[in-house]
Amino acid sequence: MATYFTHGIALYFTWFFVVYMSFVIIFYSFILFISMLQLRKEYRLNRDQLFHEYMNEINMKPLSILVPAFNEEAGIVQSIRSLLSINYPSYEIIVINDGSTDQTLQKVIHHYEMVPIERVIRKQLETAPIRKIYQSTILPELYLIDKENGGKADALNVGLNFAHYPYFCSLDGDSVLEQDAFLKVMKPIIDSNEEVIASGGSIRIANGCDIQSGHLVKIGLSKNPLVIMQIIEYLRAFLMGRIGLSKHNLLLIISGAFGVFSKRWVIEAGGYNPNTVGEDMELIVRVHRLIKERGLNKKIVYVPDPVCWTEVPESWKYLRRQRRRWHRGLLESLWAHRKLTFNPKYGLIGLISFPYFWIIEFFGPVVELSGYLYILISFFLGGIYIEYAILVFLLACLYGSLFSMTSVLLEEWSLRKYPKVSQILILFVYSLTETLWYRPLTVFWRVEGIWQMIIGDRSWGEMKRKGVSQ
């Protein structure tokens, strides 16, 4: 009787897993199809000519670039240097030192010859106190705000209060931009006559690249397997996921590492929320909610071509912390705005985007971890359980590795950022191994993030950076 009961449970779980994974695979296949069509449509154009025409446009909007920095001494000077050489008609750079305990503040002051200035700031958003404001004597468009520690969201809100221009970009302190990145990411906003109120670009991994004085000299691959798998993961997230969702205005996240926003709409939405570790997604959800409640036709889009190169964790320890934090941030955003789920009042955001993030992005790791545990247990039970386990394993492989391999091919098919065939081959081969070791690890870490939320652990977790620019 017990054996029959156990067999029944195994059968039910197998079919649940098969149905769930089949749904996920069908959904991602549909998103992939949309992404492929969109990529080919865009890259038939003479894009360089199109973007350079915008350098002379009198209607190109001036831009405030916000760079929140906490203990970024390894790369902050180089990141600022890369911003000073971008191709864009009019912009200012505002570095916000969020109470760093290293030499971040001193390095910026010394390298760019900053002096204290008196400036009245219109306090539209509540923030931690500001200690002092500096301006460069050699580069008048460069400002530095020294404030008490309040977190990244609080630092961005300080930057918003200080910013002079109608559009702003949030940029991580360890990031390096390609020179035409802002022209490309601002194009949808200008072309839409401000119907587009936020635009995000692609994030690529700088580890292994040759970056000199804040400029990308040569694209390369790190020899660290963890970094290579993150490259594949980023390709899948951006080239497959975000293009497909953006096509129908379903995007719920613009990476905090690189995105441009209308300052007016962000302030009306209440600015960045300092009480979540996923402030970038939570803001986008809140802006979507605001425009839907007002019945406005505004869009938030993703543009694959503008690229920002950033450093990623190279050790298990820091990657684990990052993934746990990301999943906690996802849950915080979904739970704070749970009334949108399956709510027709919010259109496709409520009927498609929110259910997708709940069912696939949030609960997906729980289902996958259960599948991995089931496979392990089945090998000890033997018999028919082995057949079920093989079916579960094949579906997991199809879900993980197949879409990762396709994302690598999409990169070669469209953007072609990696110049050597050998680099694409390395990425392709590594993508075949994802389900065997990397994906189970990230699944486990994301489930740990859920557990942290349950026990009330809201810690950020220290992240060490070595710097990617020479």
C-alpha positions in Angstrom: 0.0 0.0 0.0 2.8 2.4 0.9 4.6 1.6 -2.3 1.5 2.2 -4.3 1.0 5.6 -2.5 4.6 6.6 -3.1 4.3 5.6 -6.7 1.2 7.8 -7.0 2.9 10.8 -5.5 5.9 10.3 -7.9 3.6 10.1 -10.9 1.6 13.2 -9.9 4.8 15.2 -9.3 6.3 14.1 -12.6 3.2 15.2 -14.5 3.1 18.5 -12.6 6.7 19.1 -13.5 6.1 18.1 -17.2 3.1 20.5 -17.5 4.9 23.3 -15.7 8.1 23.0 -17.8 6.2 22.6 -21.0 4.4 25.8 -20.2 7.7 27.6 -19.5 9.3 26.2 -22.7 6.3 27.3 -24.9 6.2 30.8 -23.3 10.0 31.3 -23.8 9.8 29.9 -27.3 7.1 32.5 -28.2 9.3 35.3 -26.6 12.3 34.0 -28.5 10.4 34.1 -31.8 9.4 37.7 -31.2 13.0 38.6 -30.2 14.4 37.1 -33.4 12.0 39.0 -35.6 12.7 42.3 -33.7 16.5 41.9 -33.9 16.5 41.2 -37.6 14.2 44.1 -38.3 16.4 46.5 -36.4 19.8 45.3 -37.8 18.8 45.6 -41.4 19.2 49.4 -40.9 22.3 51.5 -41.3 22.4 52.1 -37.6 25.6 54.1 -37.4 24.4 56.7 -39.8 21.0 56.9 -38.0 22.6 57.5 -34.6 25.2 60.0 -35.7 22.5 62.2 -37.3 21.2 62.8 -33.7 24.4 64.6 -32.7 23.2 67.6 -34.6 19.5 67.5 -33.5 18.5 70.6 -31.7 15.7 68.7 -30.0 18.0 66.2 -28.4 17.2 66.3 -24.7 20.0 67.2 -22.2 20.7 64.4 -19.8 21.7 64.1 -16.1 23.9 61.1 -15.5 23.6 59.8 -11.9 26.4 57.6 -10.6 25.7 56.3 -7.1 29.0 55.1 -5.5 29.6 53.1 -2.3 33.2 51.8 -1.9 33.9 52.0 -5.6 37.5 53.2 -5.4 38.7 50.5 -7.7 36.8 51.8 -10.7 35.2 55.1 -10.1 37.8 57.3 -11.7 37.9 55.2 -14.8 34.1 55.1 -15.0 33.9 58.9 -14.9 36.6 59.2 -17.5 34.5 56.9 -19.9 31.5 59.2 -19.3 33.4 62.3 -20.2 34.2 61.0 -23.7 30.7 59.9 -24.7 29.0 61.1 -27.9 26.1 63.2 -26.7 25.3 66.9 -27.2 24.6 68.0 -23.7 24.9 66.3 -20.3 26.0 66.6 -16.7 27.6 64.0 -14.5 26.5 63.7 -10.8 28.5 61.3 -8.7 26.8 60.6 -5.4 29.1 59.2 -2.7 26.9 57.2 -0.4 29.0 57.4 2.7 31.8 55.3 1.4 34.3 53.9 3.9 37.2 53.6 1.4 38.9 56.2 -0.8 36.1 56.7 -3.3 35.4 60.4 -2.2 39.1 61.3 -2.0 40.0 59.8 -5.3 37.3 61.7 -7.2 38.1 65.0 -5.5 41.8 64.7 -6.1 41.7 63.3 -9.7 39.1 65.8 -11.0 40.2 68.8 -8.9 36.8 69.2 -7.1 36.0 72.2 -4.9 33.1 72.7 -2.5 30.2 74.8 -3.8 27.0 76.2 -2.3 23.9 75.1 -4.1 20.2 75.2 -3.1 18.6 71.8 -3.8 14.8 71.5 -4.3 13.9 68.6 -2.0 11.3 66.8 -4.0 12.2 63.4 -2.5 13.1 62.7 1.1 16.7 61.5 1.5 19.5 61.1 4.0 21.4 64.3 4.8 23.9 65.8 2.4 27.3 66.6 3.8 28.8 68.6 1.0 28.6 69.3 -2.7 31.6 69.6 -5.0 32.2 70.8 -8.6 35.2 70.1 -10.8 37.3 73.2 -11.6 38.5 71.6 -14.9 35.2 70.0 -15.9 32.2 72.3 -14.9 29.6 69.6 -15.9 31.0 67.2 -13.3 29.5 67.3 -9.8 30.1 65.3 -6.6 27.6 65.0 -3.8 28.9 63.6 -0.5 26.0 62.2 1.7 25.4 60.0 4.7 24.9 56.3 3.9 21.4 55.5 2.9 21.7 52.9 0.2 21.7 53.0 -3.6 18.0 54.1 -3.9 18.6 56.9 -1.4 21.7 58.0 -3.4 19.7 58.1 -6.6 17.0 60.2 -5.0 19.6 62.7 -3.9 20.8 62.8 -7.5 17.2 63.4 -8.7 16.8 66.3 -6.3 20.0 67.9 -7.6 19.7 67.1 -11.4 19.1 70.0 -13.7 17.8 68.2 -16.8 14.5 66.5 -17.7 16.0 63.1 -18.3 18.4 61.2 -16.2 20.4 58.0 -16.5 21.2 55.7 -13.5 24.6 54.2 -13.9 26.6 51.9 -11.6 30.0 53.2 -10.4 31.9 50.3 -11.9 30.4 50.6 -15.4 32.0 51.6 -18.7 29.8 52.8 -21.6 30.3 52.5 -25.3 30.7 56.0 -26.8 27.3 56.1 -28.7 25.3 54.4 -25.9 23.4 57.5 -24.9 22.5 58.4 -28.5 21.1 54.9 -29.0 19.2 54.7 -25.7 17.7 58.1 -26.1 16.5 57.6 -29.7 13.2 55.9 -28.8 12.4 58.7 -26.4 13.0 61.4 -29.0 11.3 59.5 -31.9 8.2 58.8 -29.8 7.7 62.5 -29.0 8.1 61.6 -25.3 5.5 58.8 -25.4 8.4 56.6 -24.3 9.3 57.6 -20.7 12.0 55.1 -19.9 14.6 53.2 -22.0 17.1 50.6 -21.0 20.2 49.3 -22.7 22.1 46.0 -22.7 24.5 45.1 -19.9 27.6 43.1 -21.0 30.4 41.7 -18.8 33.7 43.5 -18.7 35.7 40.8 -16.9 38.3 39.6 -19.4 38.0 42.7 -21.6 40.9 45.1 -22.1 39.7 48.5 -20.7 42.2 51.3 -20.6 41.5 54.6 -18.8 37.8 54.0 -18.9 37.7 53.0 -22.6 36.9 49.6 -24.0 40.0 48.7 -26.1 39.4 45.0 -26.8 36.5 42.6 -26.1 37.7 39.4 -24.5 36.5 36.4 -22.4 37.5 35.7 -18.9 39.0 32.3 -18.2 36.9 32.0 -15.1 34.0 29.5 -15.7 31.7 31.4 -13.4 32.2 34.6 -15.4 31.6 32.8 -18.7 28.3 31.3 -17.5 27.2 34.8 -16.4 27.9 36.1 -19.9 25.6 33.4 -21.3 23.0 34.2 -18.6 23.1 37.9 -19.5 22.7 37.2 -23.2 19.6 35.1 -22.5 18.1 37.7 -20.2 18.6 40.6 -22.5 18.6 39.3 -26.1 15.8 36.9 -25.5 13.7 38.0 -22.5 13.7 41.7 -22.6 13.4 42.2 -26.3 10.3 40.0 -26.4 8.6 41.7 -23.4 9.5 45.2 -24.6 7.9 44.7 -28.0 4.4 44.8 -26.3 5.2 47.2 -23.5 5.4 44.4 -20.9 8.8 45.2 -19.5 8.9 45.3 -15.7 12.6 45.9 -15.2 15.3 48.2 -16.6 18.7 47.3 -15.2 19.9 49.7 -12.5 23.3 49.5 -14.2 22.1 51.4 -17.3 18.8 53.0 -18.0 17.4 56.4 -19.0 14.2 57.8 -17.4 11.9 60.9 -17.5 12.7 62.7 -14.3 9.1 64.0 -14.1 7.5 60.6 -14.1 9.9 59.1 -11.7 9.4 61.9 -9.2 5.6 61.7 -9.6 5.9 58.0 -8.9 7.7 58.8 -5.6 11.3 58.2 -6.7 13.4 55.1 -5.8 12.2 53.1 -2.8 15.0 52.8 -0.2 13.2 49.9 1.6 13.8 47.3 -1.1 17.0 45.6 -2.5 15.4 45.6 -5.9 14.8 49.3 -6.4 15.2 49.2 -10.2 12.4 46.7 -10.8 10.1 48.2 -8.1 10.4 51.7 -9.7 9.4 50.4 -13.1 6.4 48.5 -11.7 5.3 51.7 -9.8 5.6 53.8 -13.0 3.6 51.3 -15.0 1.0 51.3 -12.3 0.8 55.1 -12.3 0.4 55.5 -16.0 -2.2 52.7 -16.2 -4.2 54.2 -13.3 -4.2 57.6 -15.2 -5.2 55.9 -18.4 -2.1 57.2 -20.3 -0.4 55.7 -23.3 3.2 55.7 -22.2 5.8 53.1 -22.9 8.9 51.6 -21.2 11.3 50.0 -23.7 14.5 48.0 -24.1 17.0 48.8 -26.8 19.6 46.0 -27.3 22.3 48.0 -29.0 23.4 50.6 -26.4 25.9 48.6 -24.3 27.2 49.2 -20.9 30.1 47.0 -19.7 30.2 46.2 -16.0 32.1 44.0 -13.6 30.5 40.8 -12.2 31.4 38.6 -9.3 34.2 36.1 -9.9 33.8 34.0 -6.8 31.1 31.7 -5.6 30.8 33.7 -2.4 29.9 37.0 -4.0 27.8 35.5 -6.8 25.7 33.7 -4.2 25.1 36.9 -2.3 24.1 38.7 -5.5 21.6 36.1 -6.6 20.0 35.8 -3.2 19.6 39.6 -3.1 18.2 39.7 -6.6 15.5 37.1 -5.8 14.6 38.9 -2.6 14.2 42.1 -4.6 12.0 40.3 -7.1 9.7 39.1 -4.3 9.6 42.5 -2.7 8.5 44.2 -5.9 5.9 41.5 -6.7 4.4 41.5 -3.2 4.3 45.3 -2.9 2.3 45.5 -6.1 0.4 42.1 -5.8 -2.9 43.8 -6.7 -1.8 44.0 -10.3 -1.7 40.2 -10.7 -4.4 39.0 -13.1 -6.0 42.4 -12.8 -7.5 43.5 -16.2 -7.5 47.2 -15.0 -3.7 47.2 -15.7 -4.0 45.7 -19.1 -1.3 43.3 -20.4 0.9 44.2 -17.4 -1.6 42.7 -15.0 -2.7 39.8 -17.3 0.7 38.7 -18.7 3.7 40.4 -17.1 2.9 40.0 -13.5 1.7 36.4 -13.8 4.9 35.6 -15.8 7.1 37.0 -13.1 5.2 35.2 -10.3 4.8 31.8 -12.0 8.1 31.6 -14.0 10.7 34.0 -12.5 9.7 33.7 -8.8 8.3 30.2 -8.3 10.5 28.7 -11.1 13.5 28.1 -8.8 11.3 26.3 -6.3 9.9 24.0 -8.9 13.3 23.4 -10.5 15.0 22.6 -7.1 12.2 20.1 -6.4 12.9 18.5 -9.8 16.6 18.2 -9.1 15.9 16.6 -5.7 13.4 14.3 -7.3 16.1 13.2 -9.8 18.6 12.4 -7.0 16.0 10.5 -4.9 14.8 8.5 -7.9 18.3 7.0 -8.4 18.1 5.5 -4.9 14.5 4.2 -5.4 15.2 2.6 -8.8 12.6 1.0 -11.0 10.0 3.1 -12.7 11.2 6.2 -10.8 14.3 6.2 -13.0 12.1 6.6 -16.1 10.3 9.6 -14.5 13.6 11.1 -13.4 15.0 10.9 -17.0 11.9 12.7 -18.3 12.3 15.4 -15.7 16.0 15.8 -16.4 15.5 16.0 -20.2 12.9 18.8 -19.7 15.3 20.7 -17.4 18.1 20.4 -20.0 15.8 21.6 -22.7 14.7 24.6 -20.6 18.2 25.6 -19.6 20.8 24.7 -22.1 18.7 25.0 -25.3 17.7 28.6 -24.7 21.1 29.5 -23.6 22.7 28.1 -26.8 20.1 30.0 -28.8 21.0 33.2 -27.0 24.6 32.8 -27.9 23.6 32.3 -31.6 21.4 35.4 -31.4 24.4 37.4 -30.2 26.4 36.3 -33.3 23.4 36.8 -35.5 22.7 40.4 -34.5 25.0 42.5 -32.3 28.3 40.6 -32.9 30.1 42.1 -29.9 32.4 39.2 -29.7 34.8 39.5 -32.7 36.4 36.0 -32.7 34.7 32.8 -33.8 36.6 31.0 -31.0 34.8 33.2 -28.4 31.4 32.3 -29.7 32.4 28.6 -29.7 33.6 28.8 -26.1 30.3 30.4 -25.1 28.3 27.8 -27.1 30.1 24.8 -25.5 29.7 26.3 -22.0 26.0 26.8 -22.6 25.7 23.0 -23.2 26.9 22.4 -19.6 24.7 24.9 -17.9 22.1 22.4 -16.6 24.8 20.1 -15.3 26.3 22.5 -12.7 25.6 26.3 -13.1 21.8 26.4 -13.2 21.3 24.1 -10.2 23.6 26.4 -8.2 21.7 29.6 -9.1 18.4 27.8 -8.5 19.5 26.9 -5.0 20.8 30.4 -4.3 17.5 32.0 -5.4 15.6 29.6 -3.2 17.9 30.7 -0.3 16.8 34.3 -1.1 13.2 33.2 -0.5 14.2 31.7 2.8 16.0 34.9 3.8 12.7 36.8 3.2 10.8 34.3 5.3 13.2 34.7 8.3 13.4 38.5 7.8 17.0 38.7 6.6 17.2 42.0 4.6 21.0 42.3 4.5 22.6 43.6 1.3 25.8 41.6 1.6 29.2 43.0 0.9 30.4 42.9 -2.7 34.1 43.2 -3.4 35.3 44.6 -6.7 38.8 44.5 -8.1 38.1 47.0 -11.0 38.2 46.1 -14.7 39.9 49.3 -16.0 43.7 49.7 -16.1 
